[in-house]
Amino acid sequence: MATRVLSTEQAKTAISQMQAIISGGLAEQITKLDGQGQTLSDSNVWDGPLAEQFRGQIWPDTKKALDRAQEELGQLREQLNKISQNIMAAGGGG
């Protein structure tokens, strides 16, 4: 049974655009968001009942999700590079 290999221009464009989004600012925006969350977690900057809730529950949960997203974006970037290399090796680089 033959294995189908298909690489359209649309696929190559989608890969390039995903790489650009990741490299062009998404990861940087997550880092900036993290920094602002750290600032709001400082009781010398913001305090009170809502601030305590933010520091104790909201921010720790969000921080974990942001860290996980950063890690997964790194893994996605690696996979996209492999896919792109495979497309080029299969003759789809023209």
Phi, psi and omega in degrees: 000127182282146177265127181281132175236123182223133177219100181271166174299325179298320178295314180297320179294317180298318178298313180299318181291322177296317178299318180295320179296314181295311184284333188269010175151338183299311179297322179295320179294323177296319178297318178295318178299318177301315180299319179291324176296321177297319179299313181292341179279351180276118182294344175280347179260318183212129180216163182130179184301316179291324178295320178296319177296318179299310181296321188276330186229306188297307184293315179302319178294317180294318180300317178299318180294320179295317178299317179296319179297318178300315180297316181291327175296321177298318179293320178297318178302316179297316180296319178298321177297317179296317180298315180298316178297319179295321177298315181295319181294331181276001177096013181265016185269009185258000000 
